[in-house]
Amino acid sequence: MPPNSKDRTRRKLQDAVVAETVEHGIAAISVAGIVKRARVSAGTVYVHFADKDDMLRQVYLQLKSEFHDSVTRGRDQADSAALVREMWFGMFDFVRARPQDFLFLEYASTAKLLLPEQQAVADGYAADIAALLRRGVEDGTLAPLEDGLLSLLLVAPALHLARGAVIAGQPITTETITRTFERVWLSIANTQGSGQIT
């Protein structure tokens, strides 16, 4: 079913928020800049959002939910090595298709925009991903590293590649994603356990 006019307008606003943030930084964005980029009237913003901060928060949570869904789509994989590989390629499906959205998530996370109840939702996504990685540590597939370090080793290359894609205006190739995963795997696999790439 095609999106209705209200959904399309909200998507235009979301895309404008992301583009303005990536181009100018969160502190420098304005409703006027978003309106101009989205090509909507100023009043349209307030049909969808209470104010600029509400807009930033809602866009962040929407994208965070979509990113989480992409990363965890293979959560039913019984084999931990296959699960981590699926998480990696799920993350990169998101990054490759939407590098600016991925950078926005990083910028917004650093800005600490969320209200406490919204932060609890975002923290729940992070805890869910950490639990999936912990499963690999517990069964000996992954090296016994802290959850935060495992996440960092997986996400940092994605950030680097997403930044490069945005700056160069070039997509990230499947070959680059695969080669990078092979290198990242060497840093997170338990060489004493069963950490084989599948």
N, CA, C and O of each residue as an XYZ file, in Angstrom:
792
protein
N       0.843     -1.173      0.000
C       0.000      0.000      0.000
C       0.894      1.245      0.000
O       1.768      1.371      0.858
N       0.689      2.164     -0.947
C       1.527      3.361     -0.990
C       1.303      4.253      0.220
O       0.197      4.300      0.758
N       2.338      4.960      0.652
C       2.179      5.832      1.818
C       1.231      6.983      1.497
O       1.175      7.470      0.368
N       0.483      7.406      2.523
C      -0.427      8.531      2.305
C       0.345      9.843      2.362
O       1.540      9.865      2.660
N      -0.346     10.920      2.075
C       0.288     12.232      1.995
C       0.952     12.618      3.316
O       2.046     13.182      3.316
N       0.301     12.321      4.440
C       0.861     12.664      5.749
C       2.162     11.888      5.995
O       3.134     12.441      6.508
N       2.169     10.599      5.622
C       3.376      9.780      5.785
C       4.508     10.291      4.892
O       5.663     10.343      5.313
N       4.166     10.670      3.652
C       5.186     11.199      2.737
C       5.778     12.502      3.275
O       6.987     12.724      3.206
N       4.910     13.355      3.810
C       5.388     14.628      4.359
C       6.288     14.377      5.558
O       7.336     15.009      5.694
N       5.889     13.468      6.419
C       6.725     13.148      7.585
C       8.079     12.604      7.139
O       9.109     12.931      7.728
N       8.074     11.777      6.103
C       9.328     11.226      5.592
C      10.207     12.347      5.025
O      11.421     12.342      5.227
N       9.601     13.306      4.317
C      10.358     14.441      3.802
C      10.984     15.238      4.953
O      12.133     15.673      4.868
N      10.220     15.419      6.016
C      10.749     16.131      7.185
C      11.887     15.339      7.819
O      12.919     15.904      8.182
N      11.696     14.037      7.949
C      12.744     13.196      8.533
C      14.017     13.280      7.696
O      15.108     13.459      8.238
N      13.881     13.153      6.390
C      15.050     13.237      5.516
C      15.729     14.605      5.628
O      16.956     14.696      5.592
N      14.934     15.659      5.762
C      15.497     17.002      5.904
C      16.238     17.145      7.225
O      17.314     17.741      7.270
N      15.677     16.606      8.299
C      16.350     16.647      9.611
C      17.698     15.950      9.519
O      18.710     16.472      9.987
N      17.705     14.775      8.917
C      18.946     14.001      8.779
C      19.964     14.777      7.953
O      21.113     14.930      8.369
N      19.555     15.265      6.793
C      20.486     15.968      5.911
C      21.038     17.234      6.569
O      22.234     17.512      6.480
N      20.169     17.995      7.225
C      20.625     19.208      7.910
C      21.613     18.875      9.031
O      22.607     19.576      9.219
N      21.336     17.815      9.760
C      22.214     17.422     10.866
C      23.574     16.980     10.350
O      24.608     17.393     10.876
N      23.574     16.144      9.325
C      24.841     15.648      8.781
C      25.645     16.798      8.173
O      26.872     16.828      8.273
N      24.949     17.736      7.546
C      25.643     18.841      6.892
C      26.108     19.925      7.865
O      27.198     20.475      7.710
N      25.271     20.233      8.881
C      25.573     21.381      9.745
C      25.822     21.032     11.212
O      26.332     21.868     11.958
N      25.482     19.837     11.635
C      25.580     19.474     13.040
C      24.268     19.759     13.757
O      23.510     20.637     13.344
N      24.002     19.035     14.807
C      22.728     19.153     15.519
C      22.530     20.542     16.111
O      21.433     21.096     16.045
N      23.571     21.099     16.680
C      23.431     22.406     17.338
C      23.059     23.513     16.353
O      22.456     24.511     16.746
N      23.412     23.348     15.083
C      23.196     24.423     14.107
C      21.911     24.275     13.302
O      21.573     25.169     12.526
N      21.189     23.176     13.466
C      19.992     23.036     12.633
C      18.867     23.912     13.171
O      18.801     24.226     14.360
N      17.986     24.294     12.250
C      16.853     25.141     12.617
C      15.609     24.633     11.905
O      15.694     23.953     10.883
N      14.462     24.972     12.457
C      13.201     24.611     11.805
C      13.157     25.264     10.425
O      12.684     24.644      9.472
N      13.636     26.495     10.296
C      13.627     27.178      8.999
C      14.440     26.404      7.961
O      14.012     26.259      6.816
N      15.610     25.908      8.362
C      16.442     25.128      7.441
C      15.768     23.824      7.039
O      15.846     23.407      5.883
N      15.111     23.184      7.993
C      14.419     21.920      7.721
C      13.243     22.158      6.777
O      13.030     21.400      5.831
N      12.488     23.211      7.045
C      11.333     23.564      6.201
C      11.788     23.834      4.771
O      11.177     23.359      3.814
N      12.863     24.597      4.638
C      13.371     24.931      3.305
C      13.810     23.669      2.571
O      13.472     23.477      1.403
N      14.557     22.814      3.250
C      15.064     21.594      2.617
C      13.922     20.640      2.274
O      13.937     20.017      1.212
N      12.940     20.521      3.154
C      11.817     19.603      2.917
C      10.792     20.170      1.940
O       9.948     19.443      1.416
N      10.879     21.487      1.700
C       9.936     22.173      0.796
C       8.495     22.031      1.301
O       7.583     21.635      0.575
N       8.346     22.372      2.573
C       7.021     22.381      3.196
C       6.841     23.714      3.907
O       7.796     24.471      4.079
N       5.619     23.991      4.317
C       5.377     25.229      5.062
C       5.820     25.044      6.513
O       5.887     23.920      7.009
N       6.117     26.133      7.177
C       6.562     26.065      8.572
C       5.516     25.403      9.457
O       5.853     24.644     10.366
N       4.244     25.692      9.189
C       3.179     25.106     10.000
C       3.114     23.595      9.887
O       2.642     22.923     10.804
N       3.585     23.053      8.766
C       3.562     21.603      8.558
C       4.400     20.882      9.607
O       4.041     19.793     10.054
N       5.505     21.485      9.995
C       6.373     20.868     11.012
C       5.571     20.596     12.280
O       5.710     19.544     12.904
N       4.731     21.556     12.649
C       4.026     21.458     13.926
C       2.786     20.563     13.859
O       2.146     20.303     14.878
N       2.455     20.098     12.665
C       1.423     19.063     12.531
C       2.007     17.719     12.980
O       1.305     16.862     13.517
N       3.307     17.565     12.744
C       3.984     16.295     13.023
C       4.780     16.282     14.326
O       4.948     15.230     14.943
N       5.270     17.448     14.743
C       6.166     17.519     15.899
C       5.811     18.732     16.763
O       5.313     19.737     16.257
N       6.066     18.631     18.047
C       5.775     19.741     18.961
C       6.739     20.904     18.760
O       6.338     22.065     18.833
N       8.010     20.595     18.508
C       9.041     21.615     18.319
C      10.278     20.941     17.741
O      10.251     19.747     17.441
N      11.352     21.690     17.584
C      12.575     21.155     16.987
C      13.130     19.987     17.804
O      13.530     18.970     17.237
N      13.157     20.127     19.118
C      13.698     19.048     19.951
C      12.864     17.779     19.825
O      13.407     16.677     19.753
N      11.549     17.937     19.798
C      10.665     16.783     19.624
C      10.926     16.123     18.266
O      10.933     14.897     18.153
N      11.135     16.937     17.255
C      11.413     16.424     15.921
C      12.709     15.605     15.928
O      12.747     14.495     15.399
N      13.751     16.147     16.517
C      15.030     15.429     16.592
C      14.870     14.101     17.341
O      15.380     13.066     16.911
N      14.160     14.150     18.455
C      13.967     12.933     19.257
C      13.182     11.878     18.485
O      13.565     10.709     18.450
N      12.084     12.299     17.868
C      11.248     11.327     17.155
C      11.972     10.731     15.949
O      11.876      9.531     15.692
N      12.688     11.566     15.218
C      13.448     11.053     14.075
C      14.508     10.072     14.573
O      14.687      9.002     13.991
N      15.202     10.432     15.636
C      16.217      9.543     16.192
C      15.614      8.195     16.585
O      16.152      7.150     16.218
N      14.518      8.204     17.320
C      13.923      6.940     17.770
C      13.392      6.110     16.603
O      13.488      4.883     16.626
N      12.839      6.758     15.597
C      12.367      6.030     14.420
C      13.530      5.335     13.711
O      13.452      4.150     13.385
N      14.600      6.081     13.477
C      15.757      5.503     12.801
C      16.442      4.448     13.662
O      16.926      3.441     13.146
N      16.481      4.677     14.965
C      17.084      3.702     15.877
C      16.317      2.385     15.818
O      16.924      1.314     15.820
N      14.999      2.455     15.768
C      14.165      1.265     15.665
C      14.426      0.530     14.353
O      14.554     -0.695     14.340
N      14.505      1.270     13.256
C      14.754      0.660     11.950
C      16.147      0.036     11.897
O      16.324     -1.049     11.343
N      17.129      0.719     12.472
C      18.491      0.185     12.512
C      18.528     -1.094     13.348
O      19.118     -2.092     12.935
N      17.904     -1.062     14.512
C      17.859     -2.237     15.387
C      17.227     -3.418     14.654
O      17.739     -4.536     14.723
N      16.128     -3.181     13.958
C      15.461     -4.253     13.223
C      16.380     -4.848     12.159
O      16.394     -6.061     11.949
N      17.139     -3.996     11.496
C      18.055     -4.470     10.455
C      19.187     -5.304     11.062
O      19.538     -6.358     10.532
N      19.749     -4.836     12.160
C      20.873     -5.540     12.797
C      20.432     -6.870     13.400
O      21.188     -7.841     13.364
N      19.244     -6.929     13.943
C      18.809     -8.130     14.673
C      17.920     -9.061     13.858
O      17.328     -9.989     14.409
N      17.822     -8.827     12.566
C      16.920     -9.648     11.744
C      17.285    -11.134     11.762
O      16.421    -11.981     11.538
N      18.535    -11.456     12.022
C      18.964    -12.852     12.050
C      19.054    -13.434     13.443
O      19.773    -14.407     13.666
N      18.333    -12.850     14.380
C      18.447    -13.248     15.783
C      18.125    -14.713     16.031
O      18.529    -15.257     17.059
N      17.410    -15.369     15.121
C      17.045    -16.773     15.318
C      18.135    -17.737     14.866
O      17.966    -18.952     14.975
N      19.242    -17.221     14.363
C      20.360    -18.079     13.980
C      20.848    -18.834     15.222
O      21.135    -18.219     16.249
N      20.938    -20.138     15.130
C      21.401    -20.939     16.266
C      22.918    -20.837     16.426
O      23.427    -20.845     17.546
N      23.621    -20.745     15.333
C      25.082    -20.683     15.337
C      25.525    -19.239     15.575
O      25.132    -18.337     14.836
N      26.338    -19.025     16.603
C      26.739    -17.656     16.964
C      27.579    -16.978     15.889
O      27.438    -15.776     15.665
N      28.448    -17.729     15.221
C      29.248    -17.126     14.153
C      28.335    -16.651     13.022
O      28.527    -15.563     12.481
N      27.351    -17.460     12.672
C      26.393    -17.070     11.629
C      25.561    -15.874     12.094
O      25.236    -14.992     11.298
N      25.221    -15.849     13.370
C      24.448    -14.726     13.922
C      25.228    -13.427     13.805
O      24.686    -12.422     13.343
N      26.496    -13.429     14.218
C      27.300    -12.207     14.161
C      27.476    -11.760     12.714
O      27.410    -10.567     12.421
N      27.695    -12.694     11.824
C      27.811    -12.356     10.398
C      26.509    -11.720      9.905
O      26.536    -10.715      9.195
N      25.379    -12.303     10.279
C      24.082    -11.763      9.871
C      23.863    -10.364     10.468
O      23.309     -9.485      9.808
N      24.300    -10.165     11.717
C      24.186     -8.843     12.343
C      25.028     -7.828     11.576
O      24.581     -6.711     11.318
N      26.239     -8.219     11.217
C      27.144     -7.333     10.481
C      26.536     -6.929      9.136
O      26.482     -5.747      8.795
N      26.081     -7.929      8.382
C      25.536     -7.614      7.060
C      24.187     -6.907      7.164
O      23.835     -6.129      6.278
N      23.429     -7.162      8.225
C      22.207     -6.398      8.464
C      22.528     -4.940      8.743
O      21.859     -4.038      8.240
N      23.569     -4.717      9.556
C      24.002     -3.350      9.843
C      24.418     -2.669      8.541
O      24.058     -1.519      8.294
N      25.174     -3.381      7.714
C      25.653     -2.764      6.488
C      24.578     -2.625      5.417
O      24.698     -1.773      4.537
N      23.545     -3.434      5.472
C      22.420     -3.190      4.568
C      21.831     -1.813      4.874
O      21.489     -1.052      3.969
N      21.723     -1.513      6.169
C      21.225     -0.197      6.591
C      22.219      0.894      6.208
O      21.834      1.905      5.622
N      23.500      0.697      6.536
C      24.523      1.711      6.286
C      24.656      1.994      4.793
O      24.749      3.151      4.383
N      24.664      0.948      3.992
C      24.854      1.131      2.556
C      23.658      1.863      1.933
O      23.828      2.765      1.112
N      22.469      1.468      2.329
C      21.271      2.095      1.772
C      21.045      3.501      2.331
O      20.479      4.360      1.655
N      21.493      3.731      3.578
C      21.142      4.980      4.262
C      22.315      5.518      5.078
O      22.201      5.650      6.296
N      23.434      5.829      4.437
C      24.606      6.274      5.202
C      24.354      7.537      6.017
O      24.872      7.668      7.126
N      23.559      8.474      5.480
C      23.287      9.691      6.247
C      22.451      9.379      7.480
O      22.681      9.957      8.541
N      21.487      8.477      7.358
C      20.686      8.090      8.525
C      21.584      7.484      9.605
O      21.402      7.749     10.794
N      22.547      6.671      9.184
C      23.467      6.042     10.135
C      24.306      7.100     10.845
O      24.490      7.038     12.060
N      24.815      8.074     10.084
C      25.590      9.145     10.709
C      24.714      9.977     11.642
O      25.164     10.384     12.714
N      23.480     10.229     11.247
C      22.563     10.968     12.116
C      22.415     10.242     13.447
O      22.435     10.876     14.502
N      22.267      8.927     13.410
C      22.135      8.161     14.660
C      23.338      8.388     15.566
O      23.184      8.541     16.777
N      24.521      8.410     14.990
C      25.726      8.636     15.782
C      25.740     10.049     16.365
O      26.016     10.233     17.550
N      25.446     11.037     15.535
C      25.457     12.420     15.995
C      24.400     12.650     17.083
O      24.666     13.292     18.099
N      23.215     12.122     16.852
C      22.128     12.320     17.819
C      22.411     11.592     19.128
O      22.084     12.094     20.204
N      23.011     10.423     19.039
C      23.359      9.672     20.245
C      24.355     10.468     21.092
O      24.226     10.541     22.314
N      25.329     11.052     20.440
C      26.347     11.843     21.131
C      25.751     13.094     21.753
O      26.215     13.546     22.800
N      24.726     13.661     21.122
C      24.104     14.896     21.616
C      23.212     14.677     22.829
O      22.824     15.638     23.494
N      22.886     13.434     23.120
C      22.060     13.103     24.297
C      20.757     13.908     24.306
O      20.486     14.674     25.231
N      19.973     13.716     23.271
C      18.733     14.462     23.078
C      17.531     13.907     23.823
O      16.590     14.644     24.118
N      17.551     12.635     24.126
C      16.340     11.940     24.534
C      15.911     12.253     25.964
O      16.730     12.495     26.851
N      14.608     12.239     26.145
C      14.033     12.308     27.493
C      14.251     10.951     28.157
O      14.473      9.963     27.458
N      14.193     10.875     29.482
C      14.496      9.609     30.160
C      13.711      8.394     29.643
O      14.280      7.316     29.472
N      12.416      8.568     29.396
C      11.633      7.413     28.925
C      12.027      7.018     27.502
O      11.970      5.840     27.148
N      12.423      7.983     26.695
C      12.897      7.677     25.346
C      14.277      7.029     25.399
O      14.575      6.119     24.624
N      15.108      7.499     26.309
C      16.439      6.921     26.460
C      16.336      5.458     26.884
O      17.154      4.630     26.483
N      15.330      5.146     27.694
C      15.126      3.751     28.113
C      14.824      2.862     26.909
O      15.266      1.714     26.865
N      14.082      3.375     25.942
C      13.793      2.611     24.716
C      15.088      2.385     23.937
O      15.375      1.263     23.519
N      15.869      3.446     23.744
C      17.137      3.332     23.021
C      18.094      2.392     23.742
O      18.777      1.589     23.106
N      18.145      2.489     25.069
C      18.999      1.592     25.850
C      18.552      0.138     25.697
O      19.377     -0.775     25.708
N      17.250     -0.068     25.555
C      16.726     -1.419     25.346
C      17.221     -2.014     24.038
O      17.533     -3.204     23.979
N      17.298     -1.200     22.988
C      17.841     -1.685     21.714
C      19.295     -2.108     21.886
O      19.699     -3.174     21.420
N      20.077     -1.266     22.559
C      21.490     -1.572     22.779
C      21.647     -2.830     23.624
O      22.520     -3.655     23.354
N      20.814     -2.981     24.638
C      20.886     -4.166     25.507
C      20.530     -5.428     24.735
O      21.117     -6.485     24.966
N      19.578     -5.324     23.827
C      19.188     -6.469     23.018
C      20.348     -6.924     22.130
O      20.629     -8.118     22.033
N      21.014     -5.975     21.488
C      22.164     -6.304     20.643
C      23.291     -6.875     21.492
O      23.931     -7.849     21.097
N      23.539     -6.281     22.652
C      24.585     -6.786     23.546
C      24.285     -8.214     23.981
O      25.201     -9.030     24.082
N      23.024     -8.529     24.240
C      22.653     -9.887     24.654
C      22.924    -10.890     23.540
O      23.345    -12.016     23.805
N      22.685    -10.489     22.303
C      22.978    -11.387     21.178
C      24.479    -11.633     21.068
O      24.908    -12.760     20.824
N      25.271    -10.591     21.245
C      26.724    -10.762     21.207
C      27.214    -11.587     22.394
O      28.116    -12.413     22.254
N      26.616    -11.360     23.561
C      27.005    -12.110     24.760
C      26.799    -13.608     24.565
O      27.556    -14.430     25.081
N      25.756    -13.940     23.807
C      25.501    -15.350     23.507
C      26.727    -15.975     22.836
O      27.091    -17.113     23.133
N      27.358    -15.227     21.935
C      28.564    -15.715     21.273
C      29.747    -15.828     22.215
O      30.579    -16.722     22.061
N      29.832    -14.930     23.193
C      30.900    -15.022     24.197
C      30.671    -16.250     25.071
O      31.601    -17.004     25.357
N      29.437    -16.439     25.487
C      29.120    -17.550     26.389
C      29.336    -18.918     25.753
O      29.707    -19.867     26.444
N      29.109    -19.033     24.441
C      29.323    -20.347     23.819
C      30.737    -20.516     23.263
O      31.041    -21.528     22.632
N      31.609    -19.513     23.499
C      33.007    -19.632     23.112
C      33.316    -19.215     21.681
O      34.461    -19.337     21.248
N      32.346    -18.735     20.947
C      32.579    -18.308     19.567
C      33.318    -16.976     19.529
O      34.227    -16.786     18.721
N      32.926    -16.060     20.398
C      33.549    -14.741     20.455
C      34.528    -14.663     21.617
O      34.382    -15.352     22.626
N      35.517    -13.817     21.449
C      36.493    -13.592     22.516
C      35.784    -13.032     23.742
O      34.787    -12.321     23.612
N      36.289    -13.347     24.925
C      35.650    -12.857     26.152
C      35.932    -11.367     26.381
O      36.732    -10.990     27.238
N      35.257    -10.543     25.597
C      35.402     -9.095     25.679
C      34.150     -8.490     26.294
O      33.082     -9.101     26.266
N      34.280     -7.298     26.846
C      33.116     -6.589     27.387
C      32.146     -6.266     26.259
O      32.546     -6.094     25.108
N      30.857     -6.185     26.610
C      29.820     -5.897     25.617
C      30.127     -4.621     24.838
O      30.006     -4.592     23.613
N      30.523     -3.573     25.548
C      30.787     -2.291     24.900
C      31.936     -2.372     23.903
O      31.886     -1.741     22.847
N      32.967     -3.141     24.228
C      34.106     -3.282     23.333
C      33.720     -4.093     22.099
O      34.124     -3.756     20.987
N      32.953     -5.144     22.282
C      32.483     -5.923     21.133
C      31.667     -5.041     20.186
O      31.870     -5.060     18.972
N      30.750     -4.273     20.757
C      29.926     -3.384     19.932
C      30.796     -2.365     19.206
O      30.591     -2.109     18.020
N      31.756     -1.787     19.901
C      32.642     -0.797     19.298
C      33.422     -1.393     18.130
O      33.525     -0.775     17.070
N      33.969     -2.588     18.321
C      34.744     -3.219     17.257
C      33.891     -3.516     16.029
O      34.401     -3.535     14.909
N      32.606     -3.747     16.230
C      31.705     -4.001     15.110
C      31.211     -2.710     14.458
O      31.089     -2.644     13.235
N      30.925     -1.685     15.262
C      30.286     -0.476     14.736
C      31.295      0.545     14.204
O      30.992      1.251     13.242
N      32.471      0.642     14.797
C      33.439      1.667     14.372
C      33.765      1.586     12.875
O      33.799      2.624     12.213
N      34.006      0.399     12.321
C      34.253      0.358     10.867
C      33.046      0.827     10.054
O      33.204      1.451      9.005
N      31.847      0.526     10.541
C      30.639      0.966      9.828
C      30.571      2.488      9.804
O      30.240      3.076      8.774
N      30.880      3.128     10.923
C      30.891      4.593     10.964
C      31.914      5.167      9.986
O      31.627      6.114      9.253
N      33.085      4.591      9.986
C      34.142      5.060      9.090
C      33.703      4.925      7.636
O      33.855      5.862      6.851
N      33.165      3.779      7.279
C      32.736      3.566      5.901
C      31.535      4.439      5.533
O      31.443      4.922      4.404
N      30.616      4.643      6.478
C      29.454      5.500      6.215
C      29.911      6.943      5.979
O      29.432      7.600      5.055
N      30.824      7.432      6.801
C      31.345      8.792      6.603
C      31.980      8.928      5.224
O      31.732      9.894      4.502
N      32.800      7.947      4.876
C      33.449      7.969      3.567
C      32.449      7.960      2.426
O      32.633      8.657      1.428
N      31.389      7.170      2.570
C      30.358      7.093      1.525
C      29.647      8.430      1.367
O      29.373      8.863      0.248
N      29.346      9.088      2.494
C      28.661     10.383      2.434
C      29.578     11.438      1.815
O      29.155     12.200      0.946
N      30.813     11.479      2.259
C      31.757     12.488      1.762
C      32.046     12.292      0.275
O      32.050     13.253     -0.494
N      32.287     11.046     -0.125
C      32.635     10.760     -1.515
C      31.419     10.661     -2.428
O      31.538     10.742     -3.651
N      30.253     10.486     -1.821
C      29.060     10.291     -2.637
C      29.095      8.978     -3.389
O      28.478      8.847     -4.447
N      29.808      8.013     -2.853
C      29.973      6.701     -3.484
C      29.427      5.615     -2.560
O      29.626      5.678     -1.347
N      28.747      4.630     -3.117
C      28.239      3.545     -2.277
C      29.371      2.663     -1.749
O      30.465      2.629     -2.311
N      29.089      1.969     -0.683
C      30.039      1.020     -0.101
C      29.857     -0.304     -0.845
O      28.742     -0.816     -0.942
N      30.935     -0.845     -1.360
C      30.828     -2.076     -2.148
C      30.683     -3.300     -1.252
O      31.127     -3.307     -0.104
N      30.058     -4.323     -1.796
C      29.922     -5.596     -1.076
C      31.297     -6.170     -0.769
O      31.509     -6.746      0.298
N      32.230     -6.015     -1.698
C      33.586     -6.511     -1.478
C      34.224     -5.842     -0.261
O      34.866     -6.508      0.551
N      34.050     -4.539     -0.138
C      34.616     -3.810      1.009
C      33.973     -4.276      2.309
O      34.661     -4.471      3.311
N      32.669     -4.452      2.294
C      31.956     -4.900      3.492
C      32.428     -6.289      3.909
O      32.675     -6.540      5.089
N      32.550     -7.184      2.940
C      32.979     -8.561      3.234
C      34.416     -8.580      3.739
O      34.714     -9.243      4.733
N      35.309     -7.860      3.064
C      36.713     -7.831      3.471
C      36.860     -7.227      4.867
O      37.654     -7.709      5.675
N      36.099     -6.178      5.144
C      36.166     -5.545      6.455
C      35.652     -6.499      7.527
O      36.236     -6.587      8.608
N      34.558     -7.220      7.238
C      34.055     -8.187      8.210
C      35.109     -9.238      8.540
O      35.284     -9.605      9.702
N      35.809     -9.719      7.517
C      36.841    -10.740      7.756
C      37.908    -10.216      8.709
O      38.399    -10.964      9.555
N      38.269     -8.951      8.585
C      39.274     -8.354      9.478
C      38.703     -8.133     10.880
O      39.365     -8.406     11.881
N      37.476     -7.639     10.935
C      36.834     -7.428     12.235
C      36.679     -8.763     12.948
O      36.898     -8.859     14.156
N      36.301     -9.789     12.200
C      36.123    -11.114     12.803
C      37.389    -11.575     13.513
O      37.317    -12.176     14.584
N      38.549    -11.295     12.922
C      39.817    -11.689     13.548
C      39.996    -11.025     14.913
O      40.665    -11.575     15.788
N      39.397     -9.836     15.097
C      39.553     -9.126     16.367
C      38.533     -9.551     17.421
O      38.736     -9.296     18.608
N      37.442    -10.196     17.007
C      36.414    -10.544     17.988
C      36.244    -12.043     18.191
O      35.648    -12.468     19.181
N      36.758    -12.849     17.269
C      36.589    -14.299     17.396
C      37.467    -14.835     18.509
O      38.559    -14.325     18.759
N      36.981    -15.862     19.168
C      37.755    -16.551     20.203
C      38.654    -17.549     19.506
O      38.186    -18.592     19.050
N      39.938    -17.243     19.419
C      40.872    -18.136     18.711
C      41.070    -19.441     19.468
O      41.576    -20.413     18.906
N      40.677    -19.472     20.736
C      40.779    -20.707     21.521
C      39.505    -21.540     21.420
O      39.483    -22.711     21.799
N      38.423    -20.907     20.892
C      37.123    -21.593     20.825
C      36.771    -21.971     19.401
O      37.631    -22.327     18.596
N      35.488    -21.883     19.115
C      34.982    -22.345     17.828
C      34.708    -21.194     16.891
O      33.868    -21.321     16.000
N      35.389    -20.069     17.060
C      35.077    -18.869     16.290
C      35.435    -18.959     14.821
O      36.370    -18.297     14.373
N      34.716    -19.757     14.073
C      34.928    -19.885     12.632
C      33.901    -19.049     11.889
O      32.732    -19.004     12.272
N      34.342    -18.385     10.822
C      33.404    -17.654      9.975
C      32.612    -18.669      9.170
O      33.177    -19.592      8.583
N      31.290    -18.487      9.148
C      30.470    -19.395      8.350
C      29.814    -18.642      7.233
O      29.076    -19.230      6.442
